[in-house]
Amino acid sequence: MAGNNPNAKPMNLTLRVWRQKNANSPGQLVTYNANNISPDMSFLEMIDVVNEDLTIKGEDPIAFDHDCREGICGMCSMYINGRAHGPEKGTTTCQLHMRKFNDGETITIEPWRANAFTINKDLSTDRSALDRIQQAGGYISVNTGGVPDANEIPIPKNIADKAFDAATCIQCGACVAACKNASAMLFVSAKVSQLALLPQGKVERKTRVENMLAQHDAEGFGACSNIGSCAAECPVGISLENIAILNREYLGAKLTSENVG
């Protein structure tokens, strides 16, 4: 919470915020003053203060996505000064604190920009395309029984660790925002790797990767740029190694594909 350091000097900032009524309306950057901001505030708390001032003035508050505010859900998707989730590596917007900025600084805040993501309003974007990719194949149908039964399947620790690391993807879309081609390949690779590495995920192994990549392309995401900006900006540190796993899974699936076309 804000106000942890009573001796912290308040900051005065200039915000350039993207305002857009809906997906079909034109948008523009609008300038606001954010005054008396505590350095201990989170970035979202700072916007809350600005919105309180706008509400008092009878103006429309800035719309943005948020939920847990604990760096868990991935809802707080904002492009801050040209970087997904802001300047601090391995941090979501909600966990970014204002002490990372300087008094008097101008901060530009924009929504994720991708053909597959439409703008709901202002900084809020529709990222349901990621849900549809997950629904296309990110599941298992095998009945493993109860938890004790599933836990009796021996899995080498290094494999279990890789699967767990892939499973930490919070589906925030920062990889898409950071990629010059607006590719969601890091997200898809994490979801494919998470299951492909485990014995429970072997049943749908071939159809999973084919269907999820087909849905990725159908949603309008671009091709992988091979630059690695996705992993660099990922707030939970999803590794590029997952894309290598994805490519191997896809090649193996296509060589023995039962899908037509």
C-alpha positions in Angstrom: 0.0 0.0 0.0 1.0 3.6 -0.4 2.3 5.8 2.3 4.8 3.3 3.9 7.4 6.0 4.2 6.0 9.1 5.8 9.2 11.0 5.0 9.0 10.3 1.2 8.7 13.6 -0.8 5.6 13.7 -2.9 6.0 13.7 -6.7 4.4 15.8 -9.3 4.1 14.1 -12.7 2.7 14.7 -16.2 0.8 11.9 -17.7 0.1 11.4 -21.4 -2.7 8.9 -21.4 -4.3 7.2 -24.4 -8.1 7.9 -24.3 -10.4 6.1 -26.7 -14.2 5.7 -26.2 -14.4 2.2 -27.9 -12.8 0.1 -30.6 -14.7 2.0 -33.4 -13.8 5.5 -32.2 -10.6 7.4 -32.8 -8.2 7.8 -29.9 -5.6 10.3 -28.8 -3.1 11.0 -26.1 -4.5 13.4 -23.4 -2.3 15.2 -20.9 -3.1 15.1 -17.2 -1.3 16.3 -14.1 -0.7 13.8 -11.3 0.2 15.9 -8.2 1.2 14.9 -4.7 2.0 11.3 -5.6 3.7 9.3 -3.0 6.8 7.4 -4.3 5.5 4.4 -2.3 2.3 4.2 -4.4 1.9 1.5 -7.0 1.4 2.7 -10.6 -2.3 1.7 -10.4 -2.8 3.6 -7.1 -1.3 6.6 -8.9 -4.0 6.3 -11.6 -6.6 5.8 -8.9 -5.6 9.3 -7.5 -5.9 10.8 -11.0 -9.3 9.2 -11.5 -10.5 10.6 -8.2 -9.6 14.1 -9.3 -11.3 13.5 -12.7 -14.5 12.2 -11.0 -14.6 15.2 -8.7 -14.3 17.5 -11.8 -17.2 15.6 -13.5 -14.9 14.1 -16.1 -14.7 10.5 -17.4 -12.1 8.5 -15.4 -9.4 6.6 -17.2 -10.5 3.0 -17.9 -7.9 0.3 -17.3 -7.8 -3.4 -16.5 -7.0 -4.7 -13.0 -8.0 -7.3 -10.6 -5.7 -8.9 -8.0 -3.1 -6.0 -7.8 -0.7 -8.6 -6.5 1.2 -9.5 -9.7 -0.7 -12.7 -10.1 -3.6 -12.3 -12.6 -1.9 -10.4 -15.4 -4.8 -8.1 -16.0 -2.8 -4.8 -15.5 -1.8 -4.5 -19.1 -0.2 -1.1 -19.9 2.5 0.1 -22.2 4.5 2.6 -20.1 7.1 4.8 -21.7 7.4 2.4 -24.6 7.7 -0.8 -22.4 5.2 -3.4 -21.6 4.4 -3.2 -17.8 6.9 -0.3 -17.5 10.7 0.1 -16.8 11.2 -2.5 -14.1 12.2 -6.0 -15.3 10.1 -9.0 -14.0 7.3 -6.8 -12.7 3.7 -6.3 -13.6 2.2 -2.8 -13.8 0.4 -3.3 -10.5 3.6 -4.1 -8.7 5.5 -1.2 -10.3 6.1 1.6 -7.7 6.3 5.3 -8.4 9.8 5.5 -6.9 11.0 4.1 -10.2 10.1 7.5 -11.8 11.5 10.9 -11.2 9.7 14.0 -9.8 8.6 16.2 -12.7 8.8 13.3 -15.2 6.4 12.9 -18.2 5.0 9.4 -18.4 3.3 8.1 -21.6 0.7 5.3 -20.9 -0.8 3.3 -23.8 -2.8 0.1 -24.2 -1.5 -3.1 -25.7 -1.5 -2.7 -29.5 -2.1 -5.7 -31.7 -4.5 -6.7 -34.5 -5.7 -9.5 -32.3 -6.4 -7.2 -29.3 -9.2 -4.7 -29.7 -9.5 -1.7 -27.4 -12.5 -1.8 -25.1 -11.9 1.7 -23.7 -8.8 3.8 -23.0 -6.2 1.4 -21.6 -8.5 -1.6 -21.4 -8.1 -4.2 -24.2 -9.9 -7.3 -25.2 -7.5 -10.2 -24.9 -10.0 -13.0 -25.2 -8.0 -14.2 -28.3 -5.6 -15.7 -25.8 -8.5 -17.6 -24.1 -9.5 -19.0 -27.5 -6.0 -20.3 -28.1 -6.0 -22.0 -24.7 -9.4 -23.5 -25.5 -8.2 -24.9 -28.8 -5.8 -27.3 -27.1 -4.5 -26.3 -23.7 -6.1 -29.1 -21.8 -5.8 -32.8 -21.1 -8.7 -35.3 -21.4 -7.0 -38.3 -19.7 -8.5 -39.2 -16.3 -5.6 -39.4 -13.9 -7.9 -40.2 -10.9 -7.3 -38.4 -7.6 -4.3 -36.3 -6.7 -2.5 -39.2 -5.1 -2.8 -41.3 -8.3 -1.4 -38.5 -10.4 1.4 -37.9 -8.0 2.5 -41.6 -8.3 3.6 -41.0 -11.9 7.4 -40.6 -11.7 8.6 -37.4 -13.4 12.3 -36.4 -13.4 12.8 -33.2 -11.4 14.3 -31.2 -14.2 11.3 -32.0 -16.4 8.9 -31.1 -13.6 10.7 -27.8 -13.1 10.5 -26.9 -16.8 6.8 -27.7 -16.8 6.2 -25.7 -13.7 8.2 -22.7 -15.1 6.1 -22.8 -18.3 2.9 -23.0 -16.2 3.7 -19.7 -14.5 2.6 -17.8 -17.6 -0.1 -15.4 -16.4 -1.5 -14.7 -19.9 -1.0 -10.9 -19.6 -0.1 -10.4 -23.3 3.1 -8.5 -22.6 4.9 -10.8 -25.1 2.4 -9.7 -27.8 2.9 -6.0 -26.9 6.6 -6.3 -26.9 6.9 -8.1 -30.3 7.3 -6.0 -33.4 5.1 -8.6 -35.2 2.5 -8.8 -32.3 3.2 -12.5 -32.0 1.8 -14.5 -29.1 4.3 -17.3 -29.7 5.8 -17.1 -26.2 2.4 -17.5 -24.7 1.5 -20.5 -26.9 4.8 -22.1 -26.3 4.4 -21.9 -22.6 1.0 -23.5 -22.7 2.2 -26.2 -25.1 5.3 -26.9 -23.1 3.5 -27.0 -19.8 1.5 -30.1 -20.9 3.8 -31.6 -23.5 6.5 -32.1 -20.9 4.3 -34.2 -18.6 3.0 -37.7 -19.2 -0.6 -36.6 -18.6 -0.3 -34.3 -21.6 0.8 -36.9 -24.1 -2.7 -38.0 -25.3 -3.4 -34.7 -27.1 0.2 -34.0 -27.8 0.0 -33.8 -31.6 -3.4 -32.2 -32.0 -2.7 -29.7 -29.2 0.2 -28.0 -30.9 -1.5 -28.0 -34.3 -4.8 -26.7 -33.1 -3.3 -24.0 -30.8 -1.0 -22.7 -33.5 -3.9 -22.7 -36.0 -6.0 -20.7 -33.6 -3.0 -18.3 -33.0 -2.9 -17.5 -36.7 -6.6 -17.3 -37.1 -6.8 -14.7 -34.4 -4.4 -12.4 -36.4 -1.3 -12.7 -34.3 2.0 -12.3 -36.3 4.9 -14.7 -36.8 7.7 -15.0 -34.2 10.2 -12.2 -34.8 13.1 -14.3 -33.4 14.3 -11.2 -31.6 13.5 -12.2 -28.0 11.8 -9.0 -26.9 8.9 -11.2 -25.7 11.0 -13.0 -23.1 12.8 -9.8 -22.1 9.5 -8.1 -21.2 7.7 -11.1 -19.7 7.0 -10.2 -16.1 7.3 -13.8 -14.9 10.3 -14.8 -16.9 8.9 -17.3 -19.4 12.0 -18.7 -21.2 12.6 -18.6 -25.0 13.4 -22.3 -24.6 9.7 -22.9 -24.7 9.5 -21.7 -28.2 12.2 -24.2 -29.2 10.0 -26.9 -27.5 7.0 -25.6 -29.4 8.9 -25.9 -32.7 9.9 -29.4 -32.0 6.4 -30.4 -31.0 4.9 -28.8 -34.1 7.5 -30.5 -36.5 6.8 -33.9 -34.9 3.1 -33.4 -35.1 3.1 -32.4 -38.8 5.3 -35.3 -39.8 2.7 -37.7 -38.5 -0.4 -35.5 -38.7 -3.9 -36.9 -39.0 -5.4 -33.5 -39.7 -6.3 -32.8 -43.3 -5.0 -29.5 -44.8 
